[in-house]
Amino acid sequence: MADEHLNRFQRNVELFHASPAQKLARMPLRLLKTKFLEHAARRLKRPVTVTAKTFWDGEMTVVFPEQVSVSIARYGVFEEGLTSMLMQVLRPGMVFYDVGAHFGYFGLLALWLVGETGQVHSFEPTPSTFDVLTKNLGGKPNVRLNNAAVFREESTLSLSDYGLTFAAHNTLGAGKLDEQTKATLTPKQVSVRALTLDDYVRAGAAKPDFVKVDAEGAELDILKGAGSLLNEDGPAISLEVGDPGALGGSRDVLEYLTSKGYRPFEYRDGAIVPHQPKDRYEYDNLLFKPIKS
């Protein structure tokens, strides 16, 4: 990764955390354009598709007013911690699995990092979200797109689809969308195909060096369907955590990975440092590395 891209990433992250006045002074046109698009999409009550530029000079299709899309269009960056984890771990020639691929930001970032000799395998069950993902990553020789969920067993599951505006919150279970917002929405129930990562590898797919899991509460089920992969191959894993309400399920996922010989890390103050488990988690992403590595 070129120093110029790392510097741009750091500048964009600083801009993300800047005050409204600083943002307006430093990027007036982009800020006004994205606010206009966000407002227009809400007024029209329908998604607006545009092309955004990422910090590594890539382009991707995003959908306003969806909040992941707004962040990418405005700053070229989404989830600085998880972005940093990918940049620290992935190298040319590696294989990246993106479970819960959304519109493809992390898949595109991984593709840039692993290069032509590496591979990206994306898993996204929601048909409308998968259509946007295909616009961003389809047709590339070292990318494999799977319109499927990942689970503990092969099956057909019911998914709650909240639409493109809330695409990051589509879920197989209760999900992590706050109850106040959820009460205003009427999700569509969609039947989706589910597979396991163990079966996916047994069917001939390249074994991953890094598995990113972001599945709105289904993380433990996904990991239980990858027991052989975790035991035998030990890929690095990033995991979204977060316990809405009184739930504490993230601790169960941490304990499962710890039992498989993994050590957790977190992104804090611009660095990836060892993590101490908690009883309950706010939204975050953790990185797990096998102790044997």
Secondary structure, 3 states (H helix, E strand, C coil): CCHHHHHHHHHHHHHHCCCHHHHHHHCHHHHHHHHHHHHHHHHHCCCEEEEEECCCCCEEEEEECCHHHHHHHHHCCCCHHHHHHHHHHCCCCCEEEEECCCCCHHHHHHHHHHCCCCEEEEECCCHHHHHHHHHHHCCCCCEEEECCEECCCCEEEEEEECCHHHHHHCECCCCCCCHHHHCCCCCEEEEEEEECHHHHHHCCCCCCCEEEECCCCCHHHHHHCCHHHHHHCCCEEEEEECCCCCCCHHHHHHHHHHHCCEEEEEEECCEEEECCCCCCCCCEEEEEEECCC
